[in-house]
């Protein structure tokens, strides 16, 4: 019996996919629910399992081709393979009683006696000529003659320090010091030599062309649409993170012991943004045709960088979450994204986005909108900077914040005021617990 493999329903608004990789080859044995092929959609990768156990009989679509929902991918045949049939026939075979009782013992005894005689003759004819006396002597001599001599190279302290910092391979450097000691000057002289080409250039040549993945194509399309359709503007502010960092440092161990999750900065930012969104509903709204849709729920999209590109899973109903709930859900979504197990449902329904370029060392940036949302908050790295505190200059841990927004429905006053609320909530974190 043969069973067709078809493209499953991939979620809302997703009608086609690209065959990314066949996990099984034609003629290979498969079991029920075992992944057969990986499909790449605009948002996530999906594995299509085998509907039955059997043999992958045919493959209808090659890797890299685009298919629609419901299209035929291949066929799984549940019938036995030829080898399985042969094994079954052998196992089911019952020889006649006469053969069992008379023929088999007689033939077996004759063959067995002959084999024993030949084996014994061989053992007698192959004495100690090579194996026991001569060969060990020869091997021992060869080993001693050809064994490489270990040479301890002496390196000056200054040269050793430079080599450690620059990761220079000292094995190819000829020392000019007394008795061949490698000096600092020997390493510094390498700076005048021509550098070797990069490993990537050696491997792939001067140029390489790689087809864009469906995810990357979709990201490019959506970002371009955001620039073309929205009147995008960015406003900035800075946040003194001293009190948040102090609170986190003071309670992180107790928090982790009680809730089983680390206390990060993201939960503080999510809570601060929810307060700002409640005060300025336009920032949580979107444009649909000639209407503005104000959303009275707060689904925060968290941008996560993966090997395949940027994905933005959604943290739902954040206004009803505790700090522990936020940290747990962020951790789970981030892990799913990095493992390639994120689903389409995880990516839909966001009303506002937070992206953290600071984890990569970004000091300042202008984040781009995540359509159809109207605003996105960019976090950056925390660096000690001079601030005027009570008339005195103090070094404080400062983070720059950037809010990009759609000027069609969000005025500058609303954007600046929203960012001010986020700043005040982080500089006075007790406000987060008072909902003010």
C-alpha positions as CSV (number, residue, x, y, z in Angstrom):
1,X,0.0,0.0,0.0
2,X,1.3,3.4,-0.9
3,X,0.7,6.7,1.0
4,X,1.1,10.2,-0.5
5,X,3.2,12.8,1.2
6,X,1.7,16.3,0.7
7,X,2.5,19.8,1.9
8,X,0.5,20.4,5.1
9,X,-1.3,23.6,6.1
10,X,1.4,26.0,7.1
11,X,-0.6,28.6,9.0
12,X,-2.4,31.8,8.4
13,X,-1.5,33.6,5.2
14,X,1.2,31.0,4.3
15,X,0.4,29.4,1.0
16,X,3.7,28.2,-0.3
17,X,7.1,26.9,0.9
18,X,10.5,25.9,-0.4
19,X,11.8,22.3,-0.1
20,X,14.9,23.0,2.0
21,X,16.2,19.5,2.5
22,X,15.2,15.8,2.1
23,X,16.0,14.0,5.3
24,X,15.6,10.6,3.7
25,X,16.7,9.2,0.3
26,X,14.6,7.2,-2.2
27,X,14.4,3.6,-1.2
28,X,15.3,4.2,2.4
29,X,13.3,2.7,5.2
30,X,11.2,5.0,7.3
31,X,8.9,4.7,10.3
32,X,5.6,6.4,11.0
33,X,5.9,10.1,12.1
34,X,9.6,10.1,11.2
35,X,10.6,13.4,9.6
36,X,11.1,13.0,5.8
37,X,11.6,16.5,4.4
38,X,12.1,20.0,5.7
39,X,10.1,22.9,4.3
40,X,11.2,26.5,4.6
41,X,8.4,29.1,4.8
42,X,8.4,32.8,5.1
43,X,8.7,32.6,8.8
44,X,9.7,29.2,10.1
45,X,11.0,25.8,9.0
46,X,8.6,22.9,9.1
47,X,9.4,19.1,9.1
48,X,6.9,16.9,7.2
49,X,6.6,13.4,8.9
50,X,6.0,10.0,7.3
51,X,2.3,9.1,7.4
52,X,3.1,5.3,7.6
53,X,6.0,3.0,8.1
54,X,7.6,1.6,4.9
55,X,10.0,2.6,2.1
56,X,10.3,6.1,0.6
57,X,9.2,5.0,-2.9
58,X,9.5,8.3,-4.8
59,X,10.5,11.9,-4.5
60,X,8.4,14.3,-6.6
61,X,10.0,17.6,-5.7
62,X,13.7,18.4,-5.6
63,X,15.5,20.5,-3.0
64,X,15.2,24.3,-3.7
65,X,11.9,24.0,-5.5
66,X,8.8,26.0,-4.4
67,X,5.6,24.1,-3.6
68,X,2.1,25.1,-2.7
69,X,0.0,23.8,0.2
70,X,-1.4,20.4,-0.7
71,X,1.2,19.7,-3.4
72,X,2.6,16.2,-3.8
73,X,6.1,15.7,-2.3
74,X,6.5,12.0,-2.6
75,X,5.2,8.5,-1.9
76,X,5.8,6.1,1.0
77,X,5.3,2.4,0.2
78,X,4.3,0.2,3.1
79,X,5.2,-3.1,1.4
80,X,8.3,-5.1,2.4
81,X,11.6,-4.6,0.6
82,X,13.1,-7.5,-1.4
83,X,15.7,-8.1,1.3
84,X,13.0,-8.3,3.9
85,X,11.1,-10.8,1.8
86,X,14.1,-13.0,1.4
87,X,14.8,-12.9,5.1
88,X,11.2,-13.8,5.8
89,X,11.3,-16.7,3.3
90,X,14.5,-18.1,4.9
91,X,13.1,-17.8,8.4
92,X,9.8,-19.5,7.3
93,X,11.6,-22.4,5.5
94,X,11.4,-25.9,7.1
95,X,13.6,-28.5,5.6
96,X,12.4,-32.2,5.2
97,X,12.9,-34.5,8.2
98,X,15.2,-36.8,6.2
99,X,17.6,-34.0,5.5
100,X,17.6,-33.0,9.2
101,X,18.3,-36.5,10.4
102,X,20.7,-38.0,7.9
103,X,22.1,-35.7,5.2
104,X,23.2,-32.8,7.3
105,X,25.2,-34.6,10.0
106,X,27.1,-36.7,7.4
107,X,28.1,-33.7,5.2
108,X,28.9,-31.5,8.1
109,X,31.3,-34.1,9.7
110,X,33.2,-34.5,6.4
111,X,33.7,-30.8,5.9
112,X,34.5,-30.2,9.5
113,X,37.3,-32.9,9.5
114,X,38.8,-31.4,6.4
115,X,38.8,-27.9,7.7
116,X,40.5,-29.0,10.9
117,X,43.2,-30.8,9.0
118,X,44.0,-27.8,6.8
119,X,44.0,-25.4,9.8
120,X,46.4,-27.6,11.7
121,X,48.7,-27.9,8.7
122,X,48.9,-24.2,8.3
123,X,49.8,-23.7,12.0
124,X,52.6,-26.2,11.7
125,X,54.0,-24.7,8.4
126,X,54.2,-21.2,9.7
127,X,56.8,-21.3,12.5
128,X,58.6,-18.6,14.3
129,X,60.6,-17.4,11.2
130,X,59.2,-13.8,11.2
131,X,56.6,-13.2,13.8
132,X,58.4,-14.3,17.0
133,X,62.1,-13.5,16.4
134,X,63.0,-11.3,13.4
135,X,60.1,-8.9,13.1
136,X,60.2,-7.3,16.6
137,X,63.9,-6.7,16.1
138,X,63.4,-5.0,12.8
139,X,60.5,-2.9,14.0
140,X,62.4,-1.8,17.1
141,X,65.4,-0.7,15.0
142,X,63.2,1.2,12.5
143,X,61.4,3.0,15.4
144,X,64.7,4.0,17.0
145,X,66.3,5.2,13.7
146,X,63.3,7.2,12.5
147,X,62.0,8.6,15.8
148,X,61.9,12.4,15.6
149,X,64.0,14.2,18.1
150,X,62.2,16.6,20.3
151,X,63.7,20.1,20.3
152,X,62.8,22.4,23.1
153,X,62.6,25.9,21.6
154,X,63.5,28.8,23.9
155,X,61.3,31.9,23.8
156,X,62.0,35.2,25.4
157,X,59.3,36.5,27.8
158,X,58.6,39.5,25.6
159,X,58.2,37.3,22.5
160,X,56.0,34.9,24.4
161,X,53.7,37.7,25.5
162,X,53.3,39.1,22.0
163,X,52.7,35.6,20.6
164,X,50.0,35.0,23.2
165,X,48.2,38.3,22.3
166,X,48.5,38.0,18.5
167,X,48.0,34.1,18.3
168,X,51.2,33.8,16.3
169,X,52.4,30.3,15.4
170,X,56.0,30.1,16.8
171,X,56.8,26.8,15.1
172,X,57.7,28.5,11.8
173,X,59.7,31.3,13.3
174,X,63.5,31.1,13.3
175,X,65.1,32.5,16.4
176,X,68.0,34.9,16.0
177,X,69.0,35.0,19.6
178,X,71.8,33.1,21.2
179,X,71.3,29.3,20.7
180,X,68.3,30.0,18.6
181,X,66.2,31.9,21.2
182,X,63.1,33.5,19.6
183,X,63.2,37.2,20.4
184,X,60.6,40.0,20.3
185,X,62.2,41.3,17.1
186,X,61.7,38.0,15.4
187,X,58.0,38.2,15.8
188,X,57.8,41.9,15.0
189,X,59.7,41.3,11.8
190,X,56.7,39.3,10.6
191,X,54.7,42.5,10.3
192,X,56.7,43.4,7.2
193,X,55.8,40.1,5.5
194,X,52.8,39.7,3.2
195,X,49.8,38.3,5.0
196,X,48.3,35.1,3.8
197,X,44.8,35.2,2.1
198,X,41.8,34.5,4.3
199,X,40.6,31.0,4.8
200,X,37.3,31.8,3.2
201,X,39.0,33.1,0.1
202,X,41.1,30.0,-0.1
203,X,38.0,27.8,0.3
204,X,35.5,29.6,-1.9
205,X,37.5,31.8,-4.2
206,X,37.4,35.6,-4.6
207,X,33.6,35.6,-4.8
208,X,30.8,33.2,-3.8
209,X,27.1,33.3,-4.7
210,X,24.5,31.8,-2.3
211,X,20.8,31.8,-2.9
212,X,18.9,33.7,-0.3
213,X,16.7,31.6,2.0
214,X,13.0,32.2,2.0
215,X,13.3,33.7,5.5
216,X,15.9,36.1,4.4
217,X,13.9,37.1,1.4
218,X,10.9,37.7,3.5
219,X,12.9,39.8,6.0
220,X,14.2,41.9,3.2
221,X,10.7,42.4,1.7
222,X,9.1,43.4,5.0
223,X,11.8,45.8,5.9
224,X,11.6,47.5,2.6
225,X,7.8,47.7,2.9
226,X,8.2,49.3,6.3
227,X,10.4,52.0,4.9
228,X,8.2,52.7,1.9
229,X,4.8,52.6,3.7
230,X,5.5,54.2,7.1
231,X,6.6,57.8,7.9
232,X,9.4,56.5,10.1
233,X,11.1,58.6,12.7
234,X,13.4,57.9,15.7
235,X,13.8,59.6,19.0
236,X,16.4,58.9,21.7
237,X,17.0,59.1,25.4
238,X,19.5,57.8,27.9
239,X,18.9,55.7,31.1
240,X,20.9,55.5,34.2
241,X,20.8,51.8,35.0
242,X,22.4,52.0,38.4
243,X,19.2,51.2,40.5
244,X,18.1,48.4,38.2
245,X,21.5,46.8,38.3
246,X,21.7,47.2,42.1
247,X,18.2,45.6,42.5
248,X,19.1,42.8,40.2
249,X,22.5,42.2,41.9
250,X,20.9,42.2,45.3
251,X,18.0,39.8,44.6
252,X,19.1,37.6,41.6
253,X,20.2,34.6,43.7
254,X,17.0,34.6,45.7
255,X,15.0,35.1,42.6
256,X,16.6,32.2,40.8
257,X,16.3,29.9,43.8
258,X,12.6,30.6,44.1
259,X,11.5,30.7,40.5
260,X,14.2,28.6,38.7
261,X,15.1,31.3,36.2
262,X,17.6,34.1,36.1
263,X,16.5,37.7,36.6
264,X,17.5,39.6,33.5
265,X,17.1,43.2,32.3
266,X,14.4,42.3,29.7
267,X,11.7,41.8,32.3
268,X,12.3,45.3,33.6
269,X,12.0,46.8,30.1
270,X,8.9,44.8,29.3
271,X,7.2,46.1,32.4
272,X,8.3,49.7,31.7
273,X,7.0,49.5,28.1
274,X,3.6,48.2,29.2
275,X,3.2,51.2,31.5
276,X,4.2,53.5,28.6
277,X,1.8,51.8,26.2
278,X,-1.1,52.1,28.6
279,X,-0.5,55.8,28.9
280,X,-0.1,56.3,25.1
281,X,-2.4,53.9,23.3
282,X,-1.4,55.1,19.8
283,X,2.1,53.5,20.2
284,X,0.3,50.2,20.6
285,X,-2.0,50.7,17.6
286,X,-1.8,50.1,13.9
287,X,-3.2,51.4,10.6
288,X,-5.7,49.3,8.7
289,X,-6.8,51.1,5.5
290,X,-8.3,54.4,6.7
291,X,-8.8,53.3,10.3
292,X,-6.6,53.2,13.4
293,X,-6.9,50.0,15.4
294,X,-6.2,50.6,19.1
295,X,-5.3,47.4,20.9
296,X,-6.1,47.1,24.6
297,X,-3.8,44.0,25.0
298,X,0.0,44.1,25.2
299,X,1.7,41.4,23.1
300,X,5.4,42.3,23.1
301,X,7.5,40.9,20.2
302,X,11.1,40.1,21.3
303,X,13.7,40.1,18.5
304,X,16.0,37.1,18.6
305,X,19.0,36.6,16.3
306,X,19.6,33.1,14.9
307,X,21.9,31.4,12.4
308,X,19.2,31.7,9.8
309,X,18.2,35.3,10.4
310,X,16.2,37.5,12.7
311,X,12.9,36.1,14.2
312,X,10.5,37.9,16.4
313,X,8.5,35.6,18.7
314,X,5.6,37.1,20.7
315,X,5.2,37.4,24.5
316,X,1.5,37.5,25.0
317,X,-0.6,39.4,27.6
318,X,2.5,40.8,29.2
319,X,0.4,43.1,31.4
320,X,-0.8,40.1,33.3
321,X,2.6,38.5,33.7
322,X,5.0,38.6,36.7
323,X,8.7,39.2,36.4
324,X,9.3,35.4,36.7
325,X,6.7,34.6,34.0
326,X,8.3,37.1,31.6
327,X,11.8,35.7,32.1
328,X,10.6,32.1,31.7
329,X,8.7,32.8,28.5
330,X,11.5,34.8,27.0
331,X,14.0,32.0,27.7
332,X,11.7,29.4,26.2
333,X,11.0,31.4,23.1
334,X,14.6,32.3,22.6
335,X,15.7,28.6,22.9
336,X,13.0,27.5,20.4
337,X,14.1,30.1,18.0
338,X,17.8,29.1,18.2
339,X,16.8,25.4,17.9
340,X,14.7,26.1,14.8
341,X,11.5,24.9,16.6
342,X,9.7,28.2,16.6
343,X,6.1,27.9,15.2
344,X,4.1,30.3,13.1
345,X,1.7,30.9,16.0
346,X,4.8,32.0,18.1
347,X,5.4,34.8,15.6
348,X,1.9,36.3,15.1
349,X,-0.1,38.8,17.1
350,X,2.5,41.2,18.4
351,X,1.6,44.8,19.1
352,X,5.0,46.3,20.0
353,X,8.6,45.2,19.5
354,X,11.7,45.3,21.7
355,X,15.1,44.6,20.2
356,X,18.4,44.4,22.1
357,X,21.4,45.3,19.9
358,X,23.4,45.8,23.1
359,X,24.1,42.1,23.5
360,X,26.2,42.4,20.3
361,X,28.0,45.6,21.5
362,X,25.8,48.2,19.8
363,X,26.1,51.7,21.3
364,X,23.3,53.3,19.3
365,X,21.1,52.5,16.4
366,X,17.8,53.4,14.7
367,X,15.6,50.2,14.8
368,X,13.2,49.6,11.9
369,X,9.5,49.0,12.3
370,X,8.0,45.5,12.4
371,X,4.9,45.9,10.3
372,X,2.0,46.2,10.9
373,X,3.2,47.5,14.3
374,X,3.7,51.3,14.7
375,X,6.7,51.4,17.1
376,X,9.8,49.5,18.2
377,X,12.2,50.1,21.1
378,X,15.9,49.6,20.6
379,X,18.1,48.7,23.7
380,X,21.9,49.1,23.6
381,X,25.0,48.3,25.6
382,X,25.5,49.6,29.1
383,X,28.7,51.7,29.4
384,X,30.1,53.8,32.3
385,X,29.6,57.4,31.2
386,X,29.9,60.7,33.1
387,X,26.6,62.1,34.5
388,X,25.8,65.2,36.6
389,X,24.3,63.9,39.8
390,X,23.4,66.5,42.4
391,X,25.9,68.9,40.9
392,X,28.7,66.4,40.9
393,X,30.2,64.5,37.9
394,X,29.8,60.7,38.5
395,X,30.5,57.7,36.4
396,X,27.2,55.8,36.0
397,X,26.2,52.8,33.9
398,X,24.2,54.4,31.0
399,X,22.2,52.8,28.2
400,X,20.9,54.7,25.2
401,X,17.3,54.0,24.1
402,X,15.9,54.5,20.6
403,X,12.2,54.6,19.8
404,X,11.4,54.3,16.1
405,X,7.7,55.1,15.3
406,X,5.2,55.7,12.5
407,X,4.7,59.4,12.4
408,X,1.4,58.9,10.5
409,X,-0.4,58.0,13.8
410,X,2.1,58.8,16.5
411,X,3.1,62.4,17.1
412,X,6.5,63.5,18.4
413,X,5.0,64.5,21.7
414,X,3.6,61.0,22.3
415,X,6.9,59.3,21.3
416,X,9.0,61.5,23.5
417,X,6.6,61.2,26.5
418,X,6.5,57.4,26.1
419,X,10.3,57.2,26.1
420,X,10.4,59.4,29.2
421,X,8.0,57.1,31.1
422,X,10.3,54.1,30.2
423,X,13.3,56.1,31.4
424,X,11.7,57.1,34.7
425,X,10.4,53.5,35.3
426,X,13.9,52.1,34.9
427,X,15.7,54.8,36.9
428,X,13.1,54.4,39.7
429,X,12.2,50.7,39.4
430,X,9.9,50.9,42.4
431,X,7.4,52.5,40.0
432,X,7.1,49.2,38.2
433,X,5.5,47.7,41.3
434,X,3.3,50.7,42.0
435,X,1.9,50.7,38.4
436,X,2.5,54.5,38.1
